[in-house]
């Protein structure tokens, strides 16, 4: 596997665009298009929130029942959630508009929205945006990046990644982009994430690989504990790499899963590190837990703790809060066995041993917490399972962004 | 039932004190004592956190196995959590010191701590503090208030309440004090809360009443989602009201439960309204849910949502976030039936009807959100059950307090 530049246009046959449609934001790109020259097999995972945005309902239909998918139309600014029948009709009309311009069936067009809940989307602006997107689409790396920028809301950086790998002598490419900064606590997947590949793989296996992989990648991210109404993760595969089609869980399938895991982990960490107002990526790795599920719950409980997140922002090694968060995770363990380390790229210091605080150097700990990537390494000494979760610190800017967001 | 002034010294035979012991804070009172002239029956509920502070382990023993309890020694500043054997021995030594000065058995002394996790308590300062407390104790309203002040950490106001009611021609009094401002998401009870009464009631019934009542009072409060290692709620009853002892669930029992519910609700709301950095008490009332448990989960999910809390701080009626929080609560419902109102003492406006945003007046909504007590009223239209939960807004000051707390 080789990491390469680019994102959604890295794989063969994929085009993208980003344009200014004036949906809600002014003076910036706010609509994006992904298009594949060949029809794609599609797999997707969506929010588990009972309140599902209209595009989520639309996309679930397309992924489950359409013979294939060939395009995705995305807007930023308005989420099209809690919008009733009018919201769903908007999805249908937007897909129809894209279908006409692209000369493809409307039921092969996915739609996605992110932004404020409750407001209706302006259909005329969407339609005009779709027309501009189709005119602007291109298969360049630049076009992919423009699309990744157009779907941002409170994100401060665009997020993309791509890799190539070999299957049956053919080079296969998998790339992706995502956005997400607030209202991030995916329960099925991230807020909006789109992966494209030229791989030939059966729809069932692609869905299985995706559903399994999100559990340890996007589902291990939390910025604020709020599971969005719009979480969407879709993979499109057009088969243009001409590899022998993957139809069973063989070595080739494992290669695909490895690439998928790399892209998802990379995008998940980028999302966590760019959490609203964040100054640091905060990773918690739990090792030697009794079960994998225990390790997941323990690590996620720590990165979700407001008190721990605020302590990281303050560069204060108040690590009792980490032990506290482990304790209320719902997992049973022996508090008197726990070992806790704080780490960055260069250093690792022991803060708790056998559940009791060590005589560590406060200044050294504070230096670690001032890093861009901070890690808590927790040894439960209960078994052999491990898991990683990713979040960020809690800052004044998080409050500022979310007290002001709509206005 | 009649609301009266005072707190833990309101009931007959109870004395209290607060003194400066220099445990961690300087220049303020940081230790408190509750003492009953007669031995008490005790009931208690404690944190469900796997990481339990030493005083929680000590108090659970006393409540479960001691024939009676007669005093409580409390310190603020250091939590005595994650302190291993030394921490537990500290509880034992502190109880012994109190026992000597008060001439009561050591196993009738409860201890409680609140503050930073990980640090060991200075035993000499505790012992000196205990001596001063015993010398200073008094049965006045003022003494109760000084104790309520001494147990504060980041609280901005002391919290107490008291009522009287009649049983068998005798006036019975129930009073209490609590503290709690951060790390508040009780799963069994609040951080530290002490109730005192001169009622005569069997230990079993008192425990049953307490365990049932916390579910709809303290357990419905959240300030930051962090369930403390130290949560403790204890009731002491010395029987000095000389009412006919309550030994069955009769009318008298119902009167006790009514008083208990009033005191617990009052203290729970005071705690929520005084959340770290909070500018508003945020109540969410869910009505017409399918089951009581659904109503509890739905209302608590809303008051825990960081995005909703930040929107309240910004006086921005971004109520899609409330629908979103209902949606990820884990409760199933029909999003297209929901009705949502924002209310304060004077006004009530409809924001969502049948799951879709109404054409409400933004300025009016913003005015409601600027109140000291803000209420979201959610009609699920799924059944007849209801519940209330209490939290607060998320502010710059919450971040400031918790980024700085230890230093």
Interface residues (C-beta under 8 A of the other chain):
Chain A: X48 X49 X50 X51 X52 X79 X81 X82 X83 X84 X116 X117 X118 X119 X182 X183 X185 X187 X224 X225 X226 X227 X228 X229 X304 X305 X306 X307 X310 X311 X313 X314 X316 X318 X319 X320 X321 X323 X324 X325 X326 X327 X328 X329 X331 X332 X333 X335 X336 X352 X354 X355 X356 X357 X394 X395 X396 X398 X399 X400 X401 X402 X403 X404 X405 X406 X407
Chain B: X48 X49 X50 X51 X52 X79 X81 X82 X83 X84 X116 X117 X118 X119 X182 X183 X185 X187 X224 X225 X226 X227 X228 X229 X304 X305 X306 X307 X310 X311 X313 X314 X316 X318 X319 X320 X321 X323 X324 X325 X326 X327 X328 X329 X331 X332 X333 X335 X336 X352 X354 X355 X356 X357 X394 X395 X396 X398 X399 X400 X401 X402 X403 X404 X405 X406 X407
